[in-house]
Amino acid sequence: MNRFSLTIAVVVVLCEMMIWSSVHAANTVGNTAVVLPSPVVDAPLAPTSGTQTAVVAGGCFWGVQAVFQHVKGVQTAISGYSGGSSSTAKYLVVGTGWTGHAESVQITYDPAKISYGQLLRIFFSVAHDPTQLNRQGPDTGPQYRSVIFYANDEQKQIAELYISQLERAGSLPSPIVTQVVPLKGFYRAESYHQDYAKLHPYNPYIAINDAPKVEHLREEFPDLYRK
């Protein structure tokens, strides 16, 4: 095969991959904005401002981080790893799928402005597809699984009851596979992963898989969206 033919072949393969990724992403809950009801059981808004954290995982952390960075009441959203040990909390090692880690996002928020349950509503509605087992869109492996890492009994109760509520109502076309497990540690990801969607908006992966999630947040949750 000559150089010109090889170049054409590579372009064709890349285009096919992008088309497959786009079609697949369009079929995920995260990219079709299945707006779910609010949790029946939720923590009330705090009377005064403060700081609380939530840790969730739902596919590549770039997109999940990008969504929550645009949510009112969220102070910071940091990409990282949860589910494994500190010694294996490295991107290339986590990528093997054998560490127990999931690509996760630590959300620091003001409980006087947004509740834990509303964060989960956004997580399930636009940040990812909770019905995909060990994958999200084009990304496969247990490191891309759907997880809620609860920090206390209140978070555990709200998460478990919300999943039960959605399942009983048939709110999603397939069973929810999201794990609800205790948070044993959160390890910040490498600096080049932080704010990745914001810094690389024209990256094809971001444009196809993650930008639509932020747009659906803006469209479907205008009261909770911020630029």
Secondary structure, 3 states (H helix, E strand, C coil): CCHHHHHHHHHHHHHHHHHHHHHHHHCCHHHHCCCCCCCCCCCCCCCCCCCEEEEEEECCHHHHHHHHCCECCEEEEEEEEECCCHHHCCHHHHCCCCCCCEEEEEEEECCCCCCHHHHHHHHHHHHCCCCCCCEECCEECHHHCEEEEECCHHHHHHHHHHHHHHHHHCCCCCCCCCEEEECCCEEECCHHHCCHHHHCCCCHHHHHHHHHHHHHHHHHCCCCECC
